[in-house]
Amino acid sequence: IITQHGLLEAIEEELNRIRKAGLFDLKLDITGNPVYMDSHRELVVFRIIQEAFNNIIKHACASAVCLGLHYNQEKLLVTISDDGKGFDHREAGNINQAGLRNMETRAKVLKGDILISSRPGVGTNLSFNIPIE
């Protein structure tokens, strides 16, 4: 889908799949003018988003999730927030956090950075910047 239709179409299909499961309310917010990157970069961005949603589905017990794509001329900022149970980063180091490491590694591959903030009982916010090349 990414190769033929681009990142936005792939995200829409993924969100529709998640919505059909009825696990939580899901909002998509796109700001700026979408910039199409090469399919490899878009695939990596998609995989980070997909991993974040997999983590939310498996662990968060969220009732609402918001995905934001914020474009400007230099970068794409992706934000994902949920109102789930959250987690303590110090304790997460003692459990399997392969998904979090995978997202960080993928962001670095694209010369981007990722920030994950979470607190028990409050939910989780993830944001990552990807330079548009």
C-alpha positions as CSV (number, residue, x, y, z in Angstrom):
1,I,0.0,0.0,0.0
2,I,2.8,2.4,0.9
3,T,4.6,1.8,-2.4
4,Q,1.4,2.4,-4.5
5,H,-0.6,4.8,-2.4
6,G,1.7,6.3,0.3
7,L,1.9,6.6,4.0
8,L,-1.4,8.3,4.6
9,E,-3.4,5.6,2.8
10,A,-1.6,2.9,4.7
11,I,-2.3,4.6,8.0
12,E,-6.0,5.1,7.1
13,E,-6.3,1.3,6.3
14,E,-4.6,0.4,9.6
15,L,-6.8,2.8,11.6
16,N,-9.9,1.3,9.9
17,R,-8.8,-2.2,10.9
18,I,-8.3,-1.1,14.5
19,R,-11.6,0.8,14.5
20,K,-13.4,-2.3,13.3
21,A,-12.1,-4.2,16.4
22,G,-13.9,-1.6,18.6
23,L,-11.2,-1.5,21.2
24,F,-11.1,2.2,21.8
25,D,-12.1,5.5,20.2
26,L,-9.5,6.6,17.7
27,K,-8.9,10.1,16.3
28,L,-6.5,11.1,13.5
29,D,-5.3,14.7,13.3
30,I,-3.3,15.8,10.3
31,T,-1.8,19.3,10.2
32,G,0.3,21.1,7.6
33,N,0.8,20.0,4.0
34,P,1.6,16.3,3.7
35,V,5.0,15.7,2.1
36,Y,5.5,12.4,0.5
37,M,8.8,10.7,1.3
38,D,10.5,7.8,-0.4
39,S,8.7,4.5,0.2
40,H,11.4,3.1,2.5
41,R,11.2,6.2,4.9
42,E,7.4,6.0,4.8
43,L,7.5,2.3,5.6
44,V,9.7,2.9,8.6
45,V,7.4,5.6,9.9
46,F,4.4,3.3,9.4
47,R,6.2,0.5,11.3
48,I,6.8,2.8,14.3
49,I,3.1,3.8,14.3
50,Q,2.1,0.2,14.0
51,E,4.3,-0.9,16.9
52,A,2.9,1.9,19.1
53,F,-0.7,0.8,18.3
54,N,0.3,-2.9,19.0
55,N,1.6,-1.8,22.4
56,I,-1.5,0.2,23.2
57,I,-3.7,-2.8,22.2
58,K,-1.7,-5.3,24.3
59,H,-0.9,-3.2,27.4
60,A,-2.7,0.1,27.8
61,C,-6.3,-0.7,28.4
62,A,-7.1,2.6,26.7
63,S,-10.5,4.0,25.9
64,A,-9.2,6.8,23.6
65,V,-6.2,7.2,21.4
66,C,-5.1,10.1,19.2
67,L,-2.7,9.9,16.3
68,G,-1.3,13.2,15.0
69,L,0.7,13.8,11.9
70,H,2.2,17.3,11.8
71,Y,4.0,18.3,8.7
72,N,6.2,21.2,8.0
73,Q,8.9,21.8,5.4
74,E,11.7,20.3,7.4
75,K,10.1,17.4,9.4
76,L,7.2,15.2,10.2
77,L,6.2,15.1,13.8
78,V,4.1,12.1,14.8
79,T,2.3,12.0,18.1
80,I,0.4,9.2,19.6
81,S,-1.4,9.6,23.0
82,D,-3.6,7.3,24.9
83,D,-5.6,7.5,28.1
84,G,-4.6,4.0,29.2
85,K,-3.0,2.7,32.4
86,G,0.4,4.0,31.6
87,F,3.7,2.6,33.0
88,D,6.7,3.5,35.0
89,H,9.9,3.8,32.8
90,R,12.0,2.5,35.7
91,E,9.9,-0.7,36.0
92,A,9.7,-1.1,32.2
93,G,13.5,-1.6,32.2
94,N,12.9,-4.8,34.1
95,I,10.3,-6.2,31.6
96,N,10.4,-7.1,27.9
97,Q,10.5,-3.7,26.1
98,A,11.5,-4.9,22.7
99,G,8.7,-2.9,21.1
100,L,10.0,0.4,22.7
101,R,13.5,-0.4,21.6
102,N,12.3,-1.2,18.1
103,M,10.6,2.1,17.8
104,E,13.7,4.0,19.0
105,T,16.0,2.1,16.6
106,R,13.7,2.8,13.7
107,A,13.5,6.5,14.4
108,K,17.3,6.6,14.6
109,V,17.6,4.9,11.2
110,L,15.7,7.9,9.8
111,K,17.9,10.4,11.7
112,G,14.9,11.2,13.9
113,D,14.3,11.1,17.6
114,I,11.6,9.7,19.8
115,L,10.2,10.7,23.2
116,I,8.0,8.4,25.2
117,S,6.5,9.8,28.4
118,S,4.1,7.8,30.6
119,R,2.9,7.6,34.2
120,P,0.9,4.9,35.8
121,G,-2.8,5.8,35.8
122,V,-2.3,8.7,33.4
123,G,-1.6,7.2,30.0
124,T,1.2,7.4,27.5
125,N,2.4,10.0,25.0
126,L,4.8,9.1,22.3
127,S,6.2,11.6,19.8
128,F,8.9,11.3,17.1
129,N,10.4,13.7,14.6
130,I,11.5,12.5,11.2
131,P,13.5,14.9,9.0
132,I,11.9,15.2,5.5
133,E,14.6,14.4,3.0
